[in-house]
Amino acid sequence: MKKFIFITSLLFTACSIKSQITISVIDSLSLEPIYRATISLSDGKTDYTNSDGKLIISLRENEKSTLRISSIGYTTRVFTTDTLNNYVVTLSRSRVFMPPIEINSVRAGKNYPFTQSMISKKEISLKNLGQDIPILLNQIPGVVVNSDAGNGIGYTGIRIRGTDATRINITLNGIPYNDAESQGVYFVNLPDLISSTNSIQVQRGVGTSSNGTGSFGGTINLLTNEVQPLPYGTISKSYGSFNSNKNTIKAGTGLINNQYTFDMRLSSITSDGYIDRAKSDLKSFYISTASIKEKSSFRLNIFSGKEKTYQAWYGISEDELTMNRRTNTAGTEKLGAPYDNETDNYTQTHYQAFYNKKINSKWNFNNASYVTKGHGYYEQYKTGQAFNNYALANPVIDGNVIYSTDLIRQLWLSNQLIGNNFSFQFKDEHKEVMFGGGTSRYNGSHFGKVIWSNIGIPKEHSWYSLKANKYESHFFTKWLQKLGESTNLFGDIQVRNIQYNIGGFKGNPSLYVDNSWTFINPKIGVSKKAGKYTLYASYAIANKEPNRDDFESDSTQQPKSEKLGDYEIGIERVTGNNKLSITTYFMNYKDQLILTGKINDVGAYTRSNVSKSYRAGIELEGNITIYKWLRIENNLAVSQNKIKDYTEYYDDYDVGGQKSNFYRQPDISFSPSLIGYSMIKVDLTKSIHLNLTSKYVSRQYLDNTSRKDRSLSPYFVQDIQLNHQLIIKNTKSIDLSIQLNNIWNTLYEPNGYTYSYLYEGKISKNNYYYPMAGINLMAGITINF
């Protein structure tokens, strides 16, 4: 196994002032370069920083000059050249340009005692060649990503510390994005949202989010609401393997009359996919307009995505993995060629309105209202379908009773989420206090249509129509108290109430569910800064309701809610651009819901509560600048993920019913004990940069038995990316990127599933896998105006 080597020493070099010096101007919060910052010298000369936030100025040997550095939306600073620290200047945003306060209820501040990672706009743009958001988060410690189509376009998935997206709290500008019923996240519904994203914060563990579904593994918050003070335009195109093609147009007015802004984006992404027929046709738009005054602001966002993807949900068997790993069984029930429209089709539109008000120098108010609408279906060709499964009597033709037919069906979901969040925020030199809450209402309609049959079913026949409603309200208070100059005490409590009504299931339309919960989720922690070191410790409790599928059982077997106690301790050392951090955690679950293979009383395979389980681990991060042209960023996550007592169930086809096996202290499925990541950044010239990334994931088990014959093999994958920026007249810049993924053509599978049964006295094991593409290429060009 190839090992990751983390560099723990730093080489310092002394810099001497020459006749030419380079001034770097960066944002104090995001640490991103500030383009066209004005630098005025004491001799009256004025010039502007380039797209990297840099400007070269000429001085005589030992000359001392006064510099006035300013930019729209930032507080002006004045320096003399002999007082500059490494010629790097940080500008603070004026209040009107501070990050939107609507995200304060979901993001962790720099003094919060929680484990967090930030991805800046610059980092996002370098990786944005058309792949979905989870693929771009692959560098976060403890993260494993996967893709149904095998190349990161279409349906993708992410796990943080072994927990999937149904347990990760995901918000867009502080507004919940997890589906209210399944609690899953489908970024395919908002293709190329990343092109409108200013920054992403990922918190591991329970985190601080107060809006949306309970966090059992992490939180992901995407921000699109930052003000762009200058007019801009961007045209970008990417093309690569598997006929993958991305086209994006973006533009913004900048500040008009120092008050109004308008931003827009149009995107199209298509791909044939690595897996056979796993095509994607994705389209989206984003519109945002804002009015920003000295003491208030209002912003309206409307963005939408439309996806059509050929289904690649079923994975491939162990035999198929050996013979043809690109096999796709979707659509193959049809005789002859596979059915050509075995597709998933969905449109999702978001409406978001934000109002921020500065009440006085210490108090702020925020209100966010939102509507999310979705409508779509997936289509299937099915053979030998019994009429009674479609609420129809068996037809009689020429005196013969017909019991089954071939048909094409569509399974529809139409839903709407309406909600409102608000918060008040107080801040002075000793403390930060926030309190607020929110309500939401979800209405979902599940129904099925038969659009064609070869006999006996009228067109557009609907055989089920089911309603679901979910109501949620929550209230929270956060308090950050300074204790002296270097210590911060944090407290947070959220009260969340959910009412969930399900009007039947497709397989059990008469099964009605009516449930309600009230959860109290407290958090407490402390952080302390000591020189170059920051230490923190926290404890958080999270509760989470089951999802829709868990309720497909009668009243005697209804699932219980899950509970998590999360302990986090971390230490971080930051010196300039270098960082070394260590985090330890213990996540103690009560009544965690997992798949056991057990069939419930209505014949469905649903998750069951296990009394005790846990995740414990240590996460290391080391980002070191070796030379000005060489930087290494590493992370390593080592963990143990266990269920105290586990019973596996499997079907007995010989005598009927089910049999069981008992396991003590098995590993939790899809929870690798070792995940490593490394990026080597090399500046070949001032404008040409090379990045080599490496990812190692140890063995993952497909179920909770810790059996090697039901597992995903460890894998090690490397990618290489080359970026070149050109400065050409009449443009801000032209950015060229080429990325070679999986350069060693590694055959690996990060996701899959398994099931077993007893037949003729033998246990039959059936593993299914979702293979990733071998070596593949993406190239892109972005023209910035």
Secondary structure as UniProt FT lines:
FT   STRAND          20..27
FT   TURN            28..30
FT   TURN            35..36
FT   STRAND          38..41
FT   TURN            42..43
FT   STRAND          46..48
FT   TURN            51..52
FT   STRAND          54..58
FT   TURN            61..62
FT   STRAND          66..70
FT   TURN            72..73
FT   STRAND          77..80
FT   HELIX           81..83
FT   TURN            86..87
FT   STRAND          88..91
FT   HELIX           95..97
FT   HELIX           101..103
FT   TURN            104..106
FT   TURN            110..111
FT   STRAND          115..119
FT   HELIX           121..127
FT   HELIX           133..136
FT   TURN            137..139
FT   TURN            141..142
FT   STRAND          143..147
FT   STRAND          156..160
FT   TURN            161..162
FT   HELIX           165..167
FT   STRAND          168..172
FT   TURN            173..174
FT   STRAND          175..176
FT   TURN            180..182
FT   HELIX           187..189
FT   TURN            191..192
FT   HELIX           193..196
FT   STRAND          199..204
FT   STRAND          218..223
FT   STRAND          232..240
FT   HELIX           241..243
FT   STRAND          244..252
FT   TURN            257..259
FT   STRAND          260..271
FT   TURN            276..277
FT   STRAND          280..292
FT   STRAND          296..310
FT   STRAND          316..317
FT   HELIX           318..323
FT   TURN            325..326
FT   TURN            330..333
FT   TURN            340..341
FT   STRAND          343..358
FT   STRAND          363..386
FT   HELIX           387..390
FT   STRAND          396..397
FT   TURN            398..399
FT   STRAND          400..401
FT   STRAND          404..427
FT   STRAND          431..453
FT   TURN            459..460
FT   STRAND          461..483
FT   TURN            484..486
FT   STRAND          487..503
FT   TURN            509..510
FT   STRAND          512..530
FT   TURN            531..532
FT   STRAND          533..544
FT   HELIX           548..551
FT   HELIX           555..557
FT   STRAND          562..575
FT   TURN            576..577
FT   STRAND          578..599
FT   TURN            601..602
FT   STRAND          605..627
FT   TURN            628..629
FT   STRAND          630..643
FT   STRAND          645..652
FT   TURN            653..655
FT   STRAND          658..664
FT   TURN            669..670
FT   STRAND          674..683
FT   STRAND          688..697
FT   STRAND          700..701
FT   TURN            704..705
FT   HELIX           708..710
FT   STRAND          711..712
FT   STRAND          715..726
FT   TURN            729..730
FT   STRAND          733..741
FT   TURN            743..744
FT   STRAND          751..759
FT   TURN            760..761
FT   STRAND          762..770
FT   STRAND          776..784
//
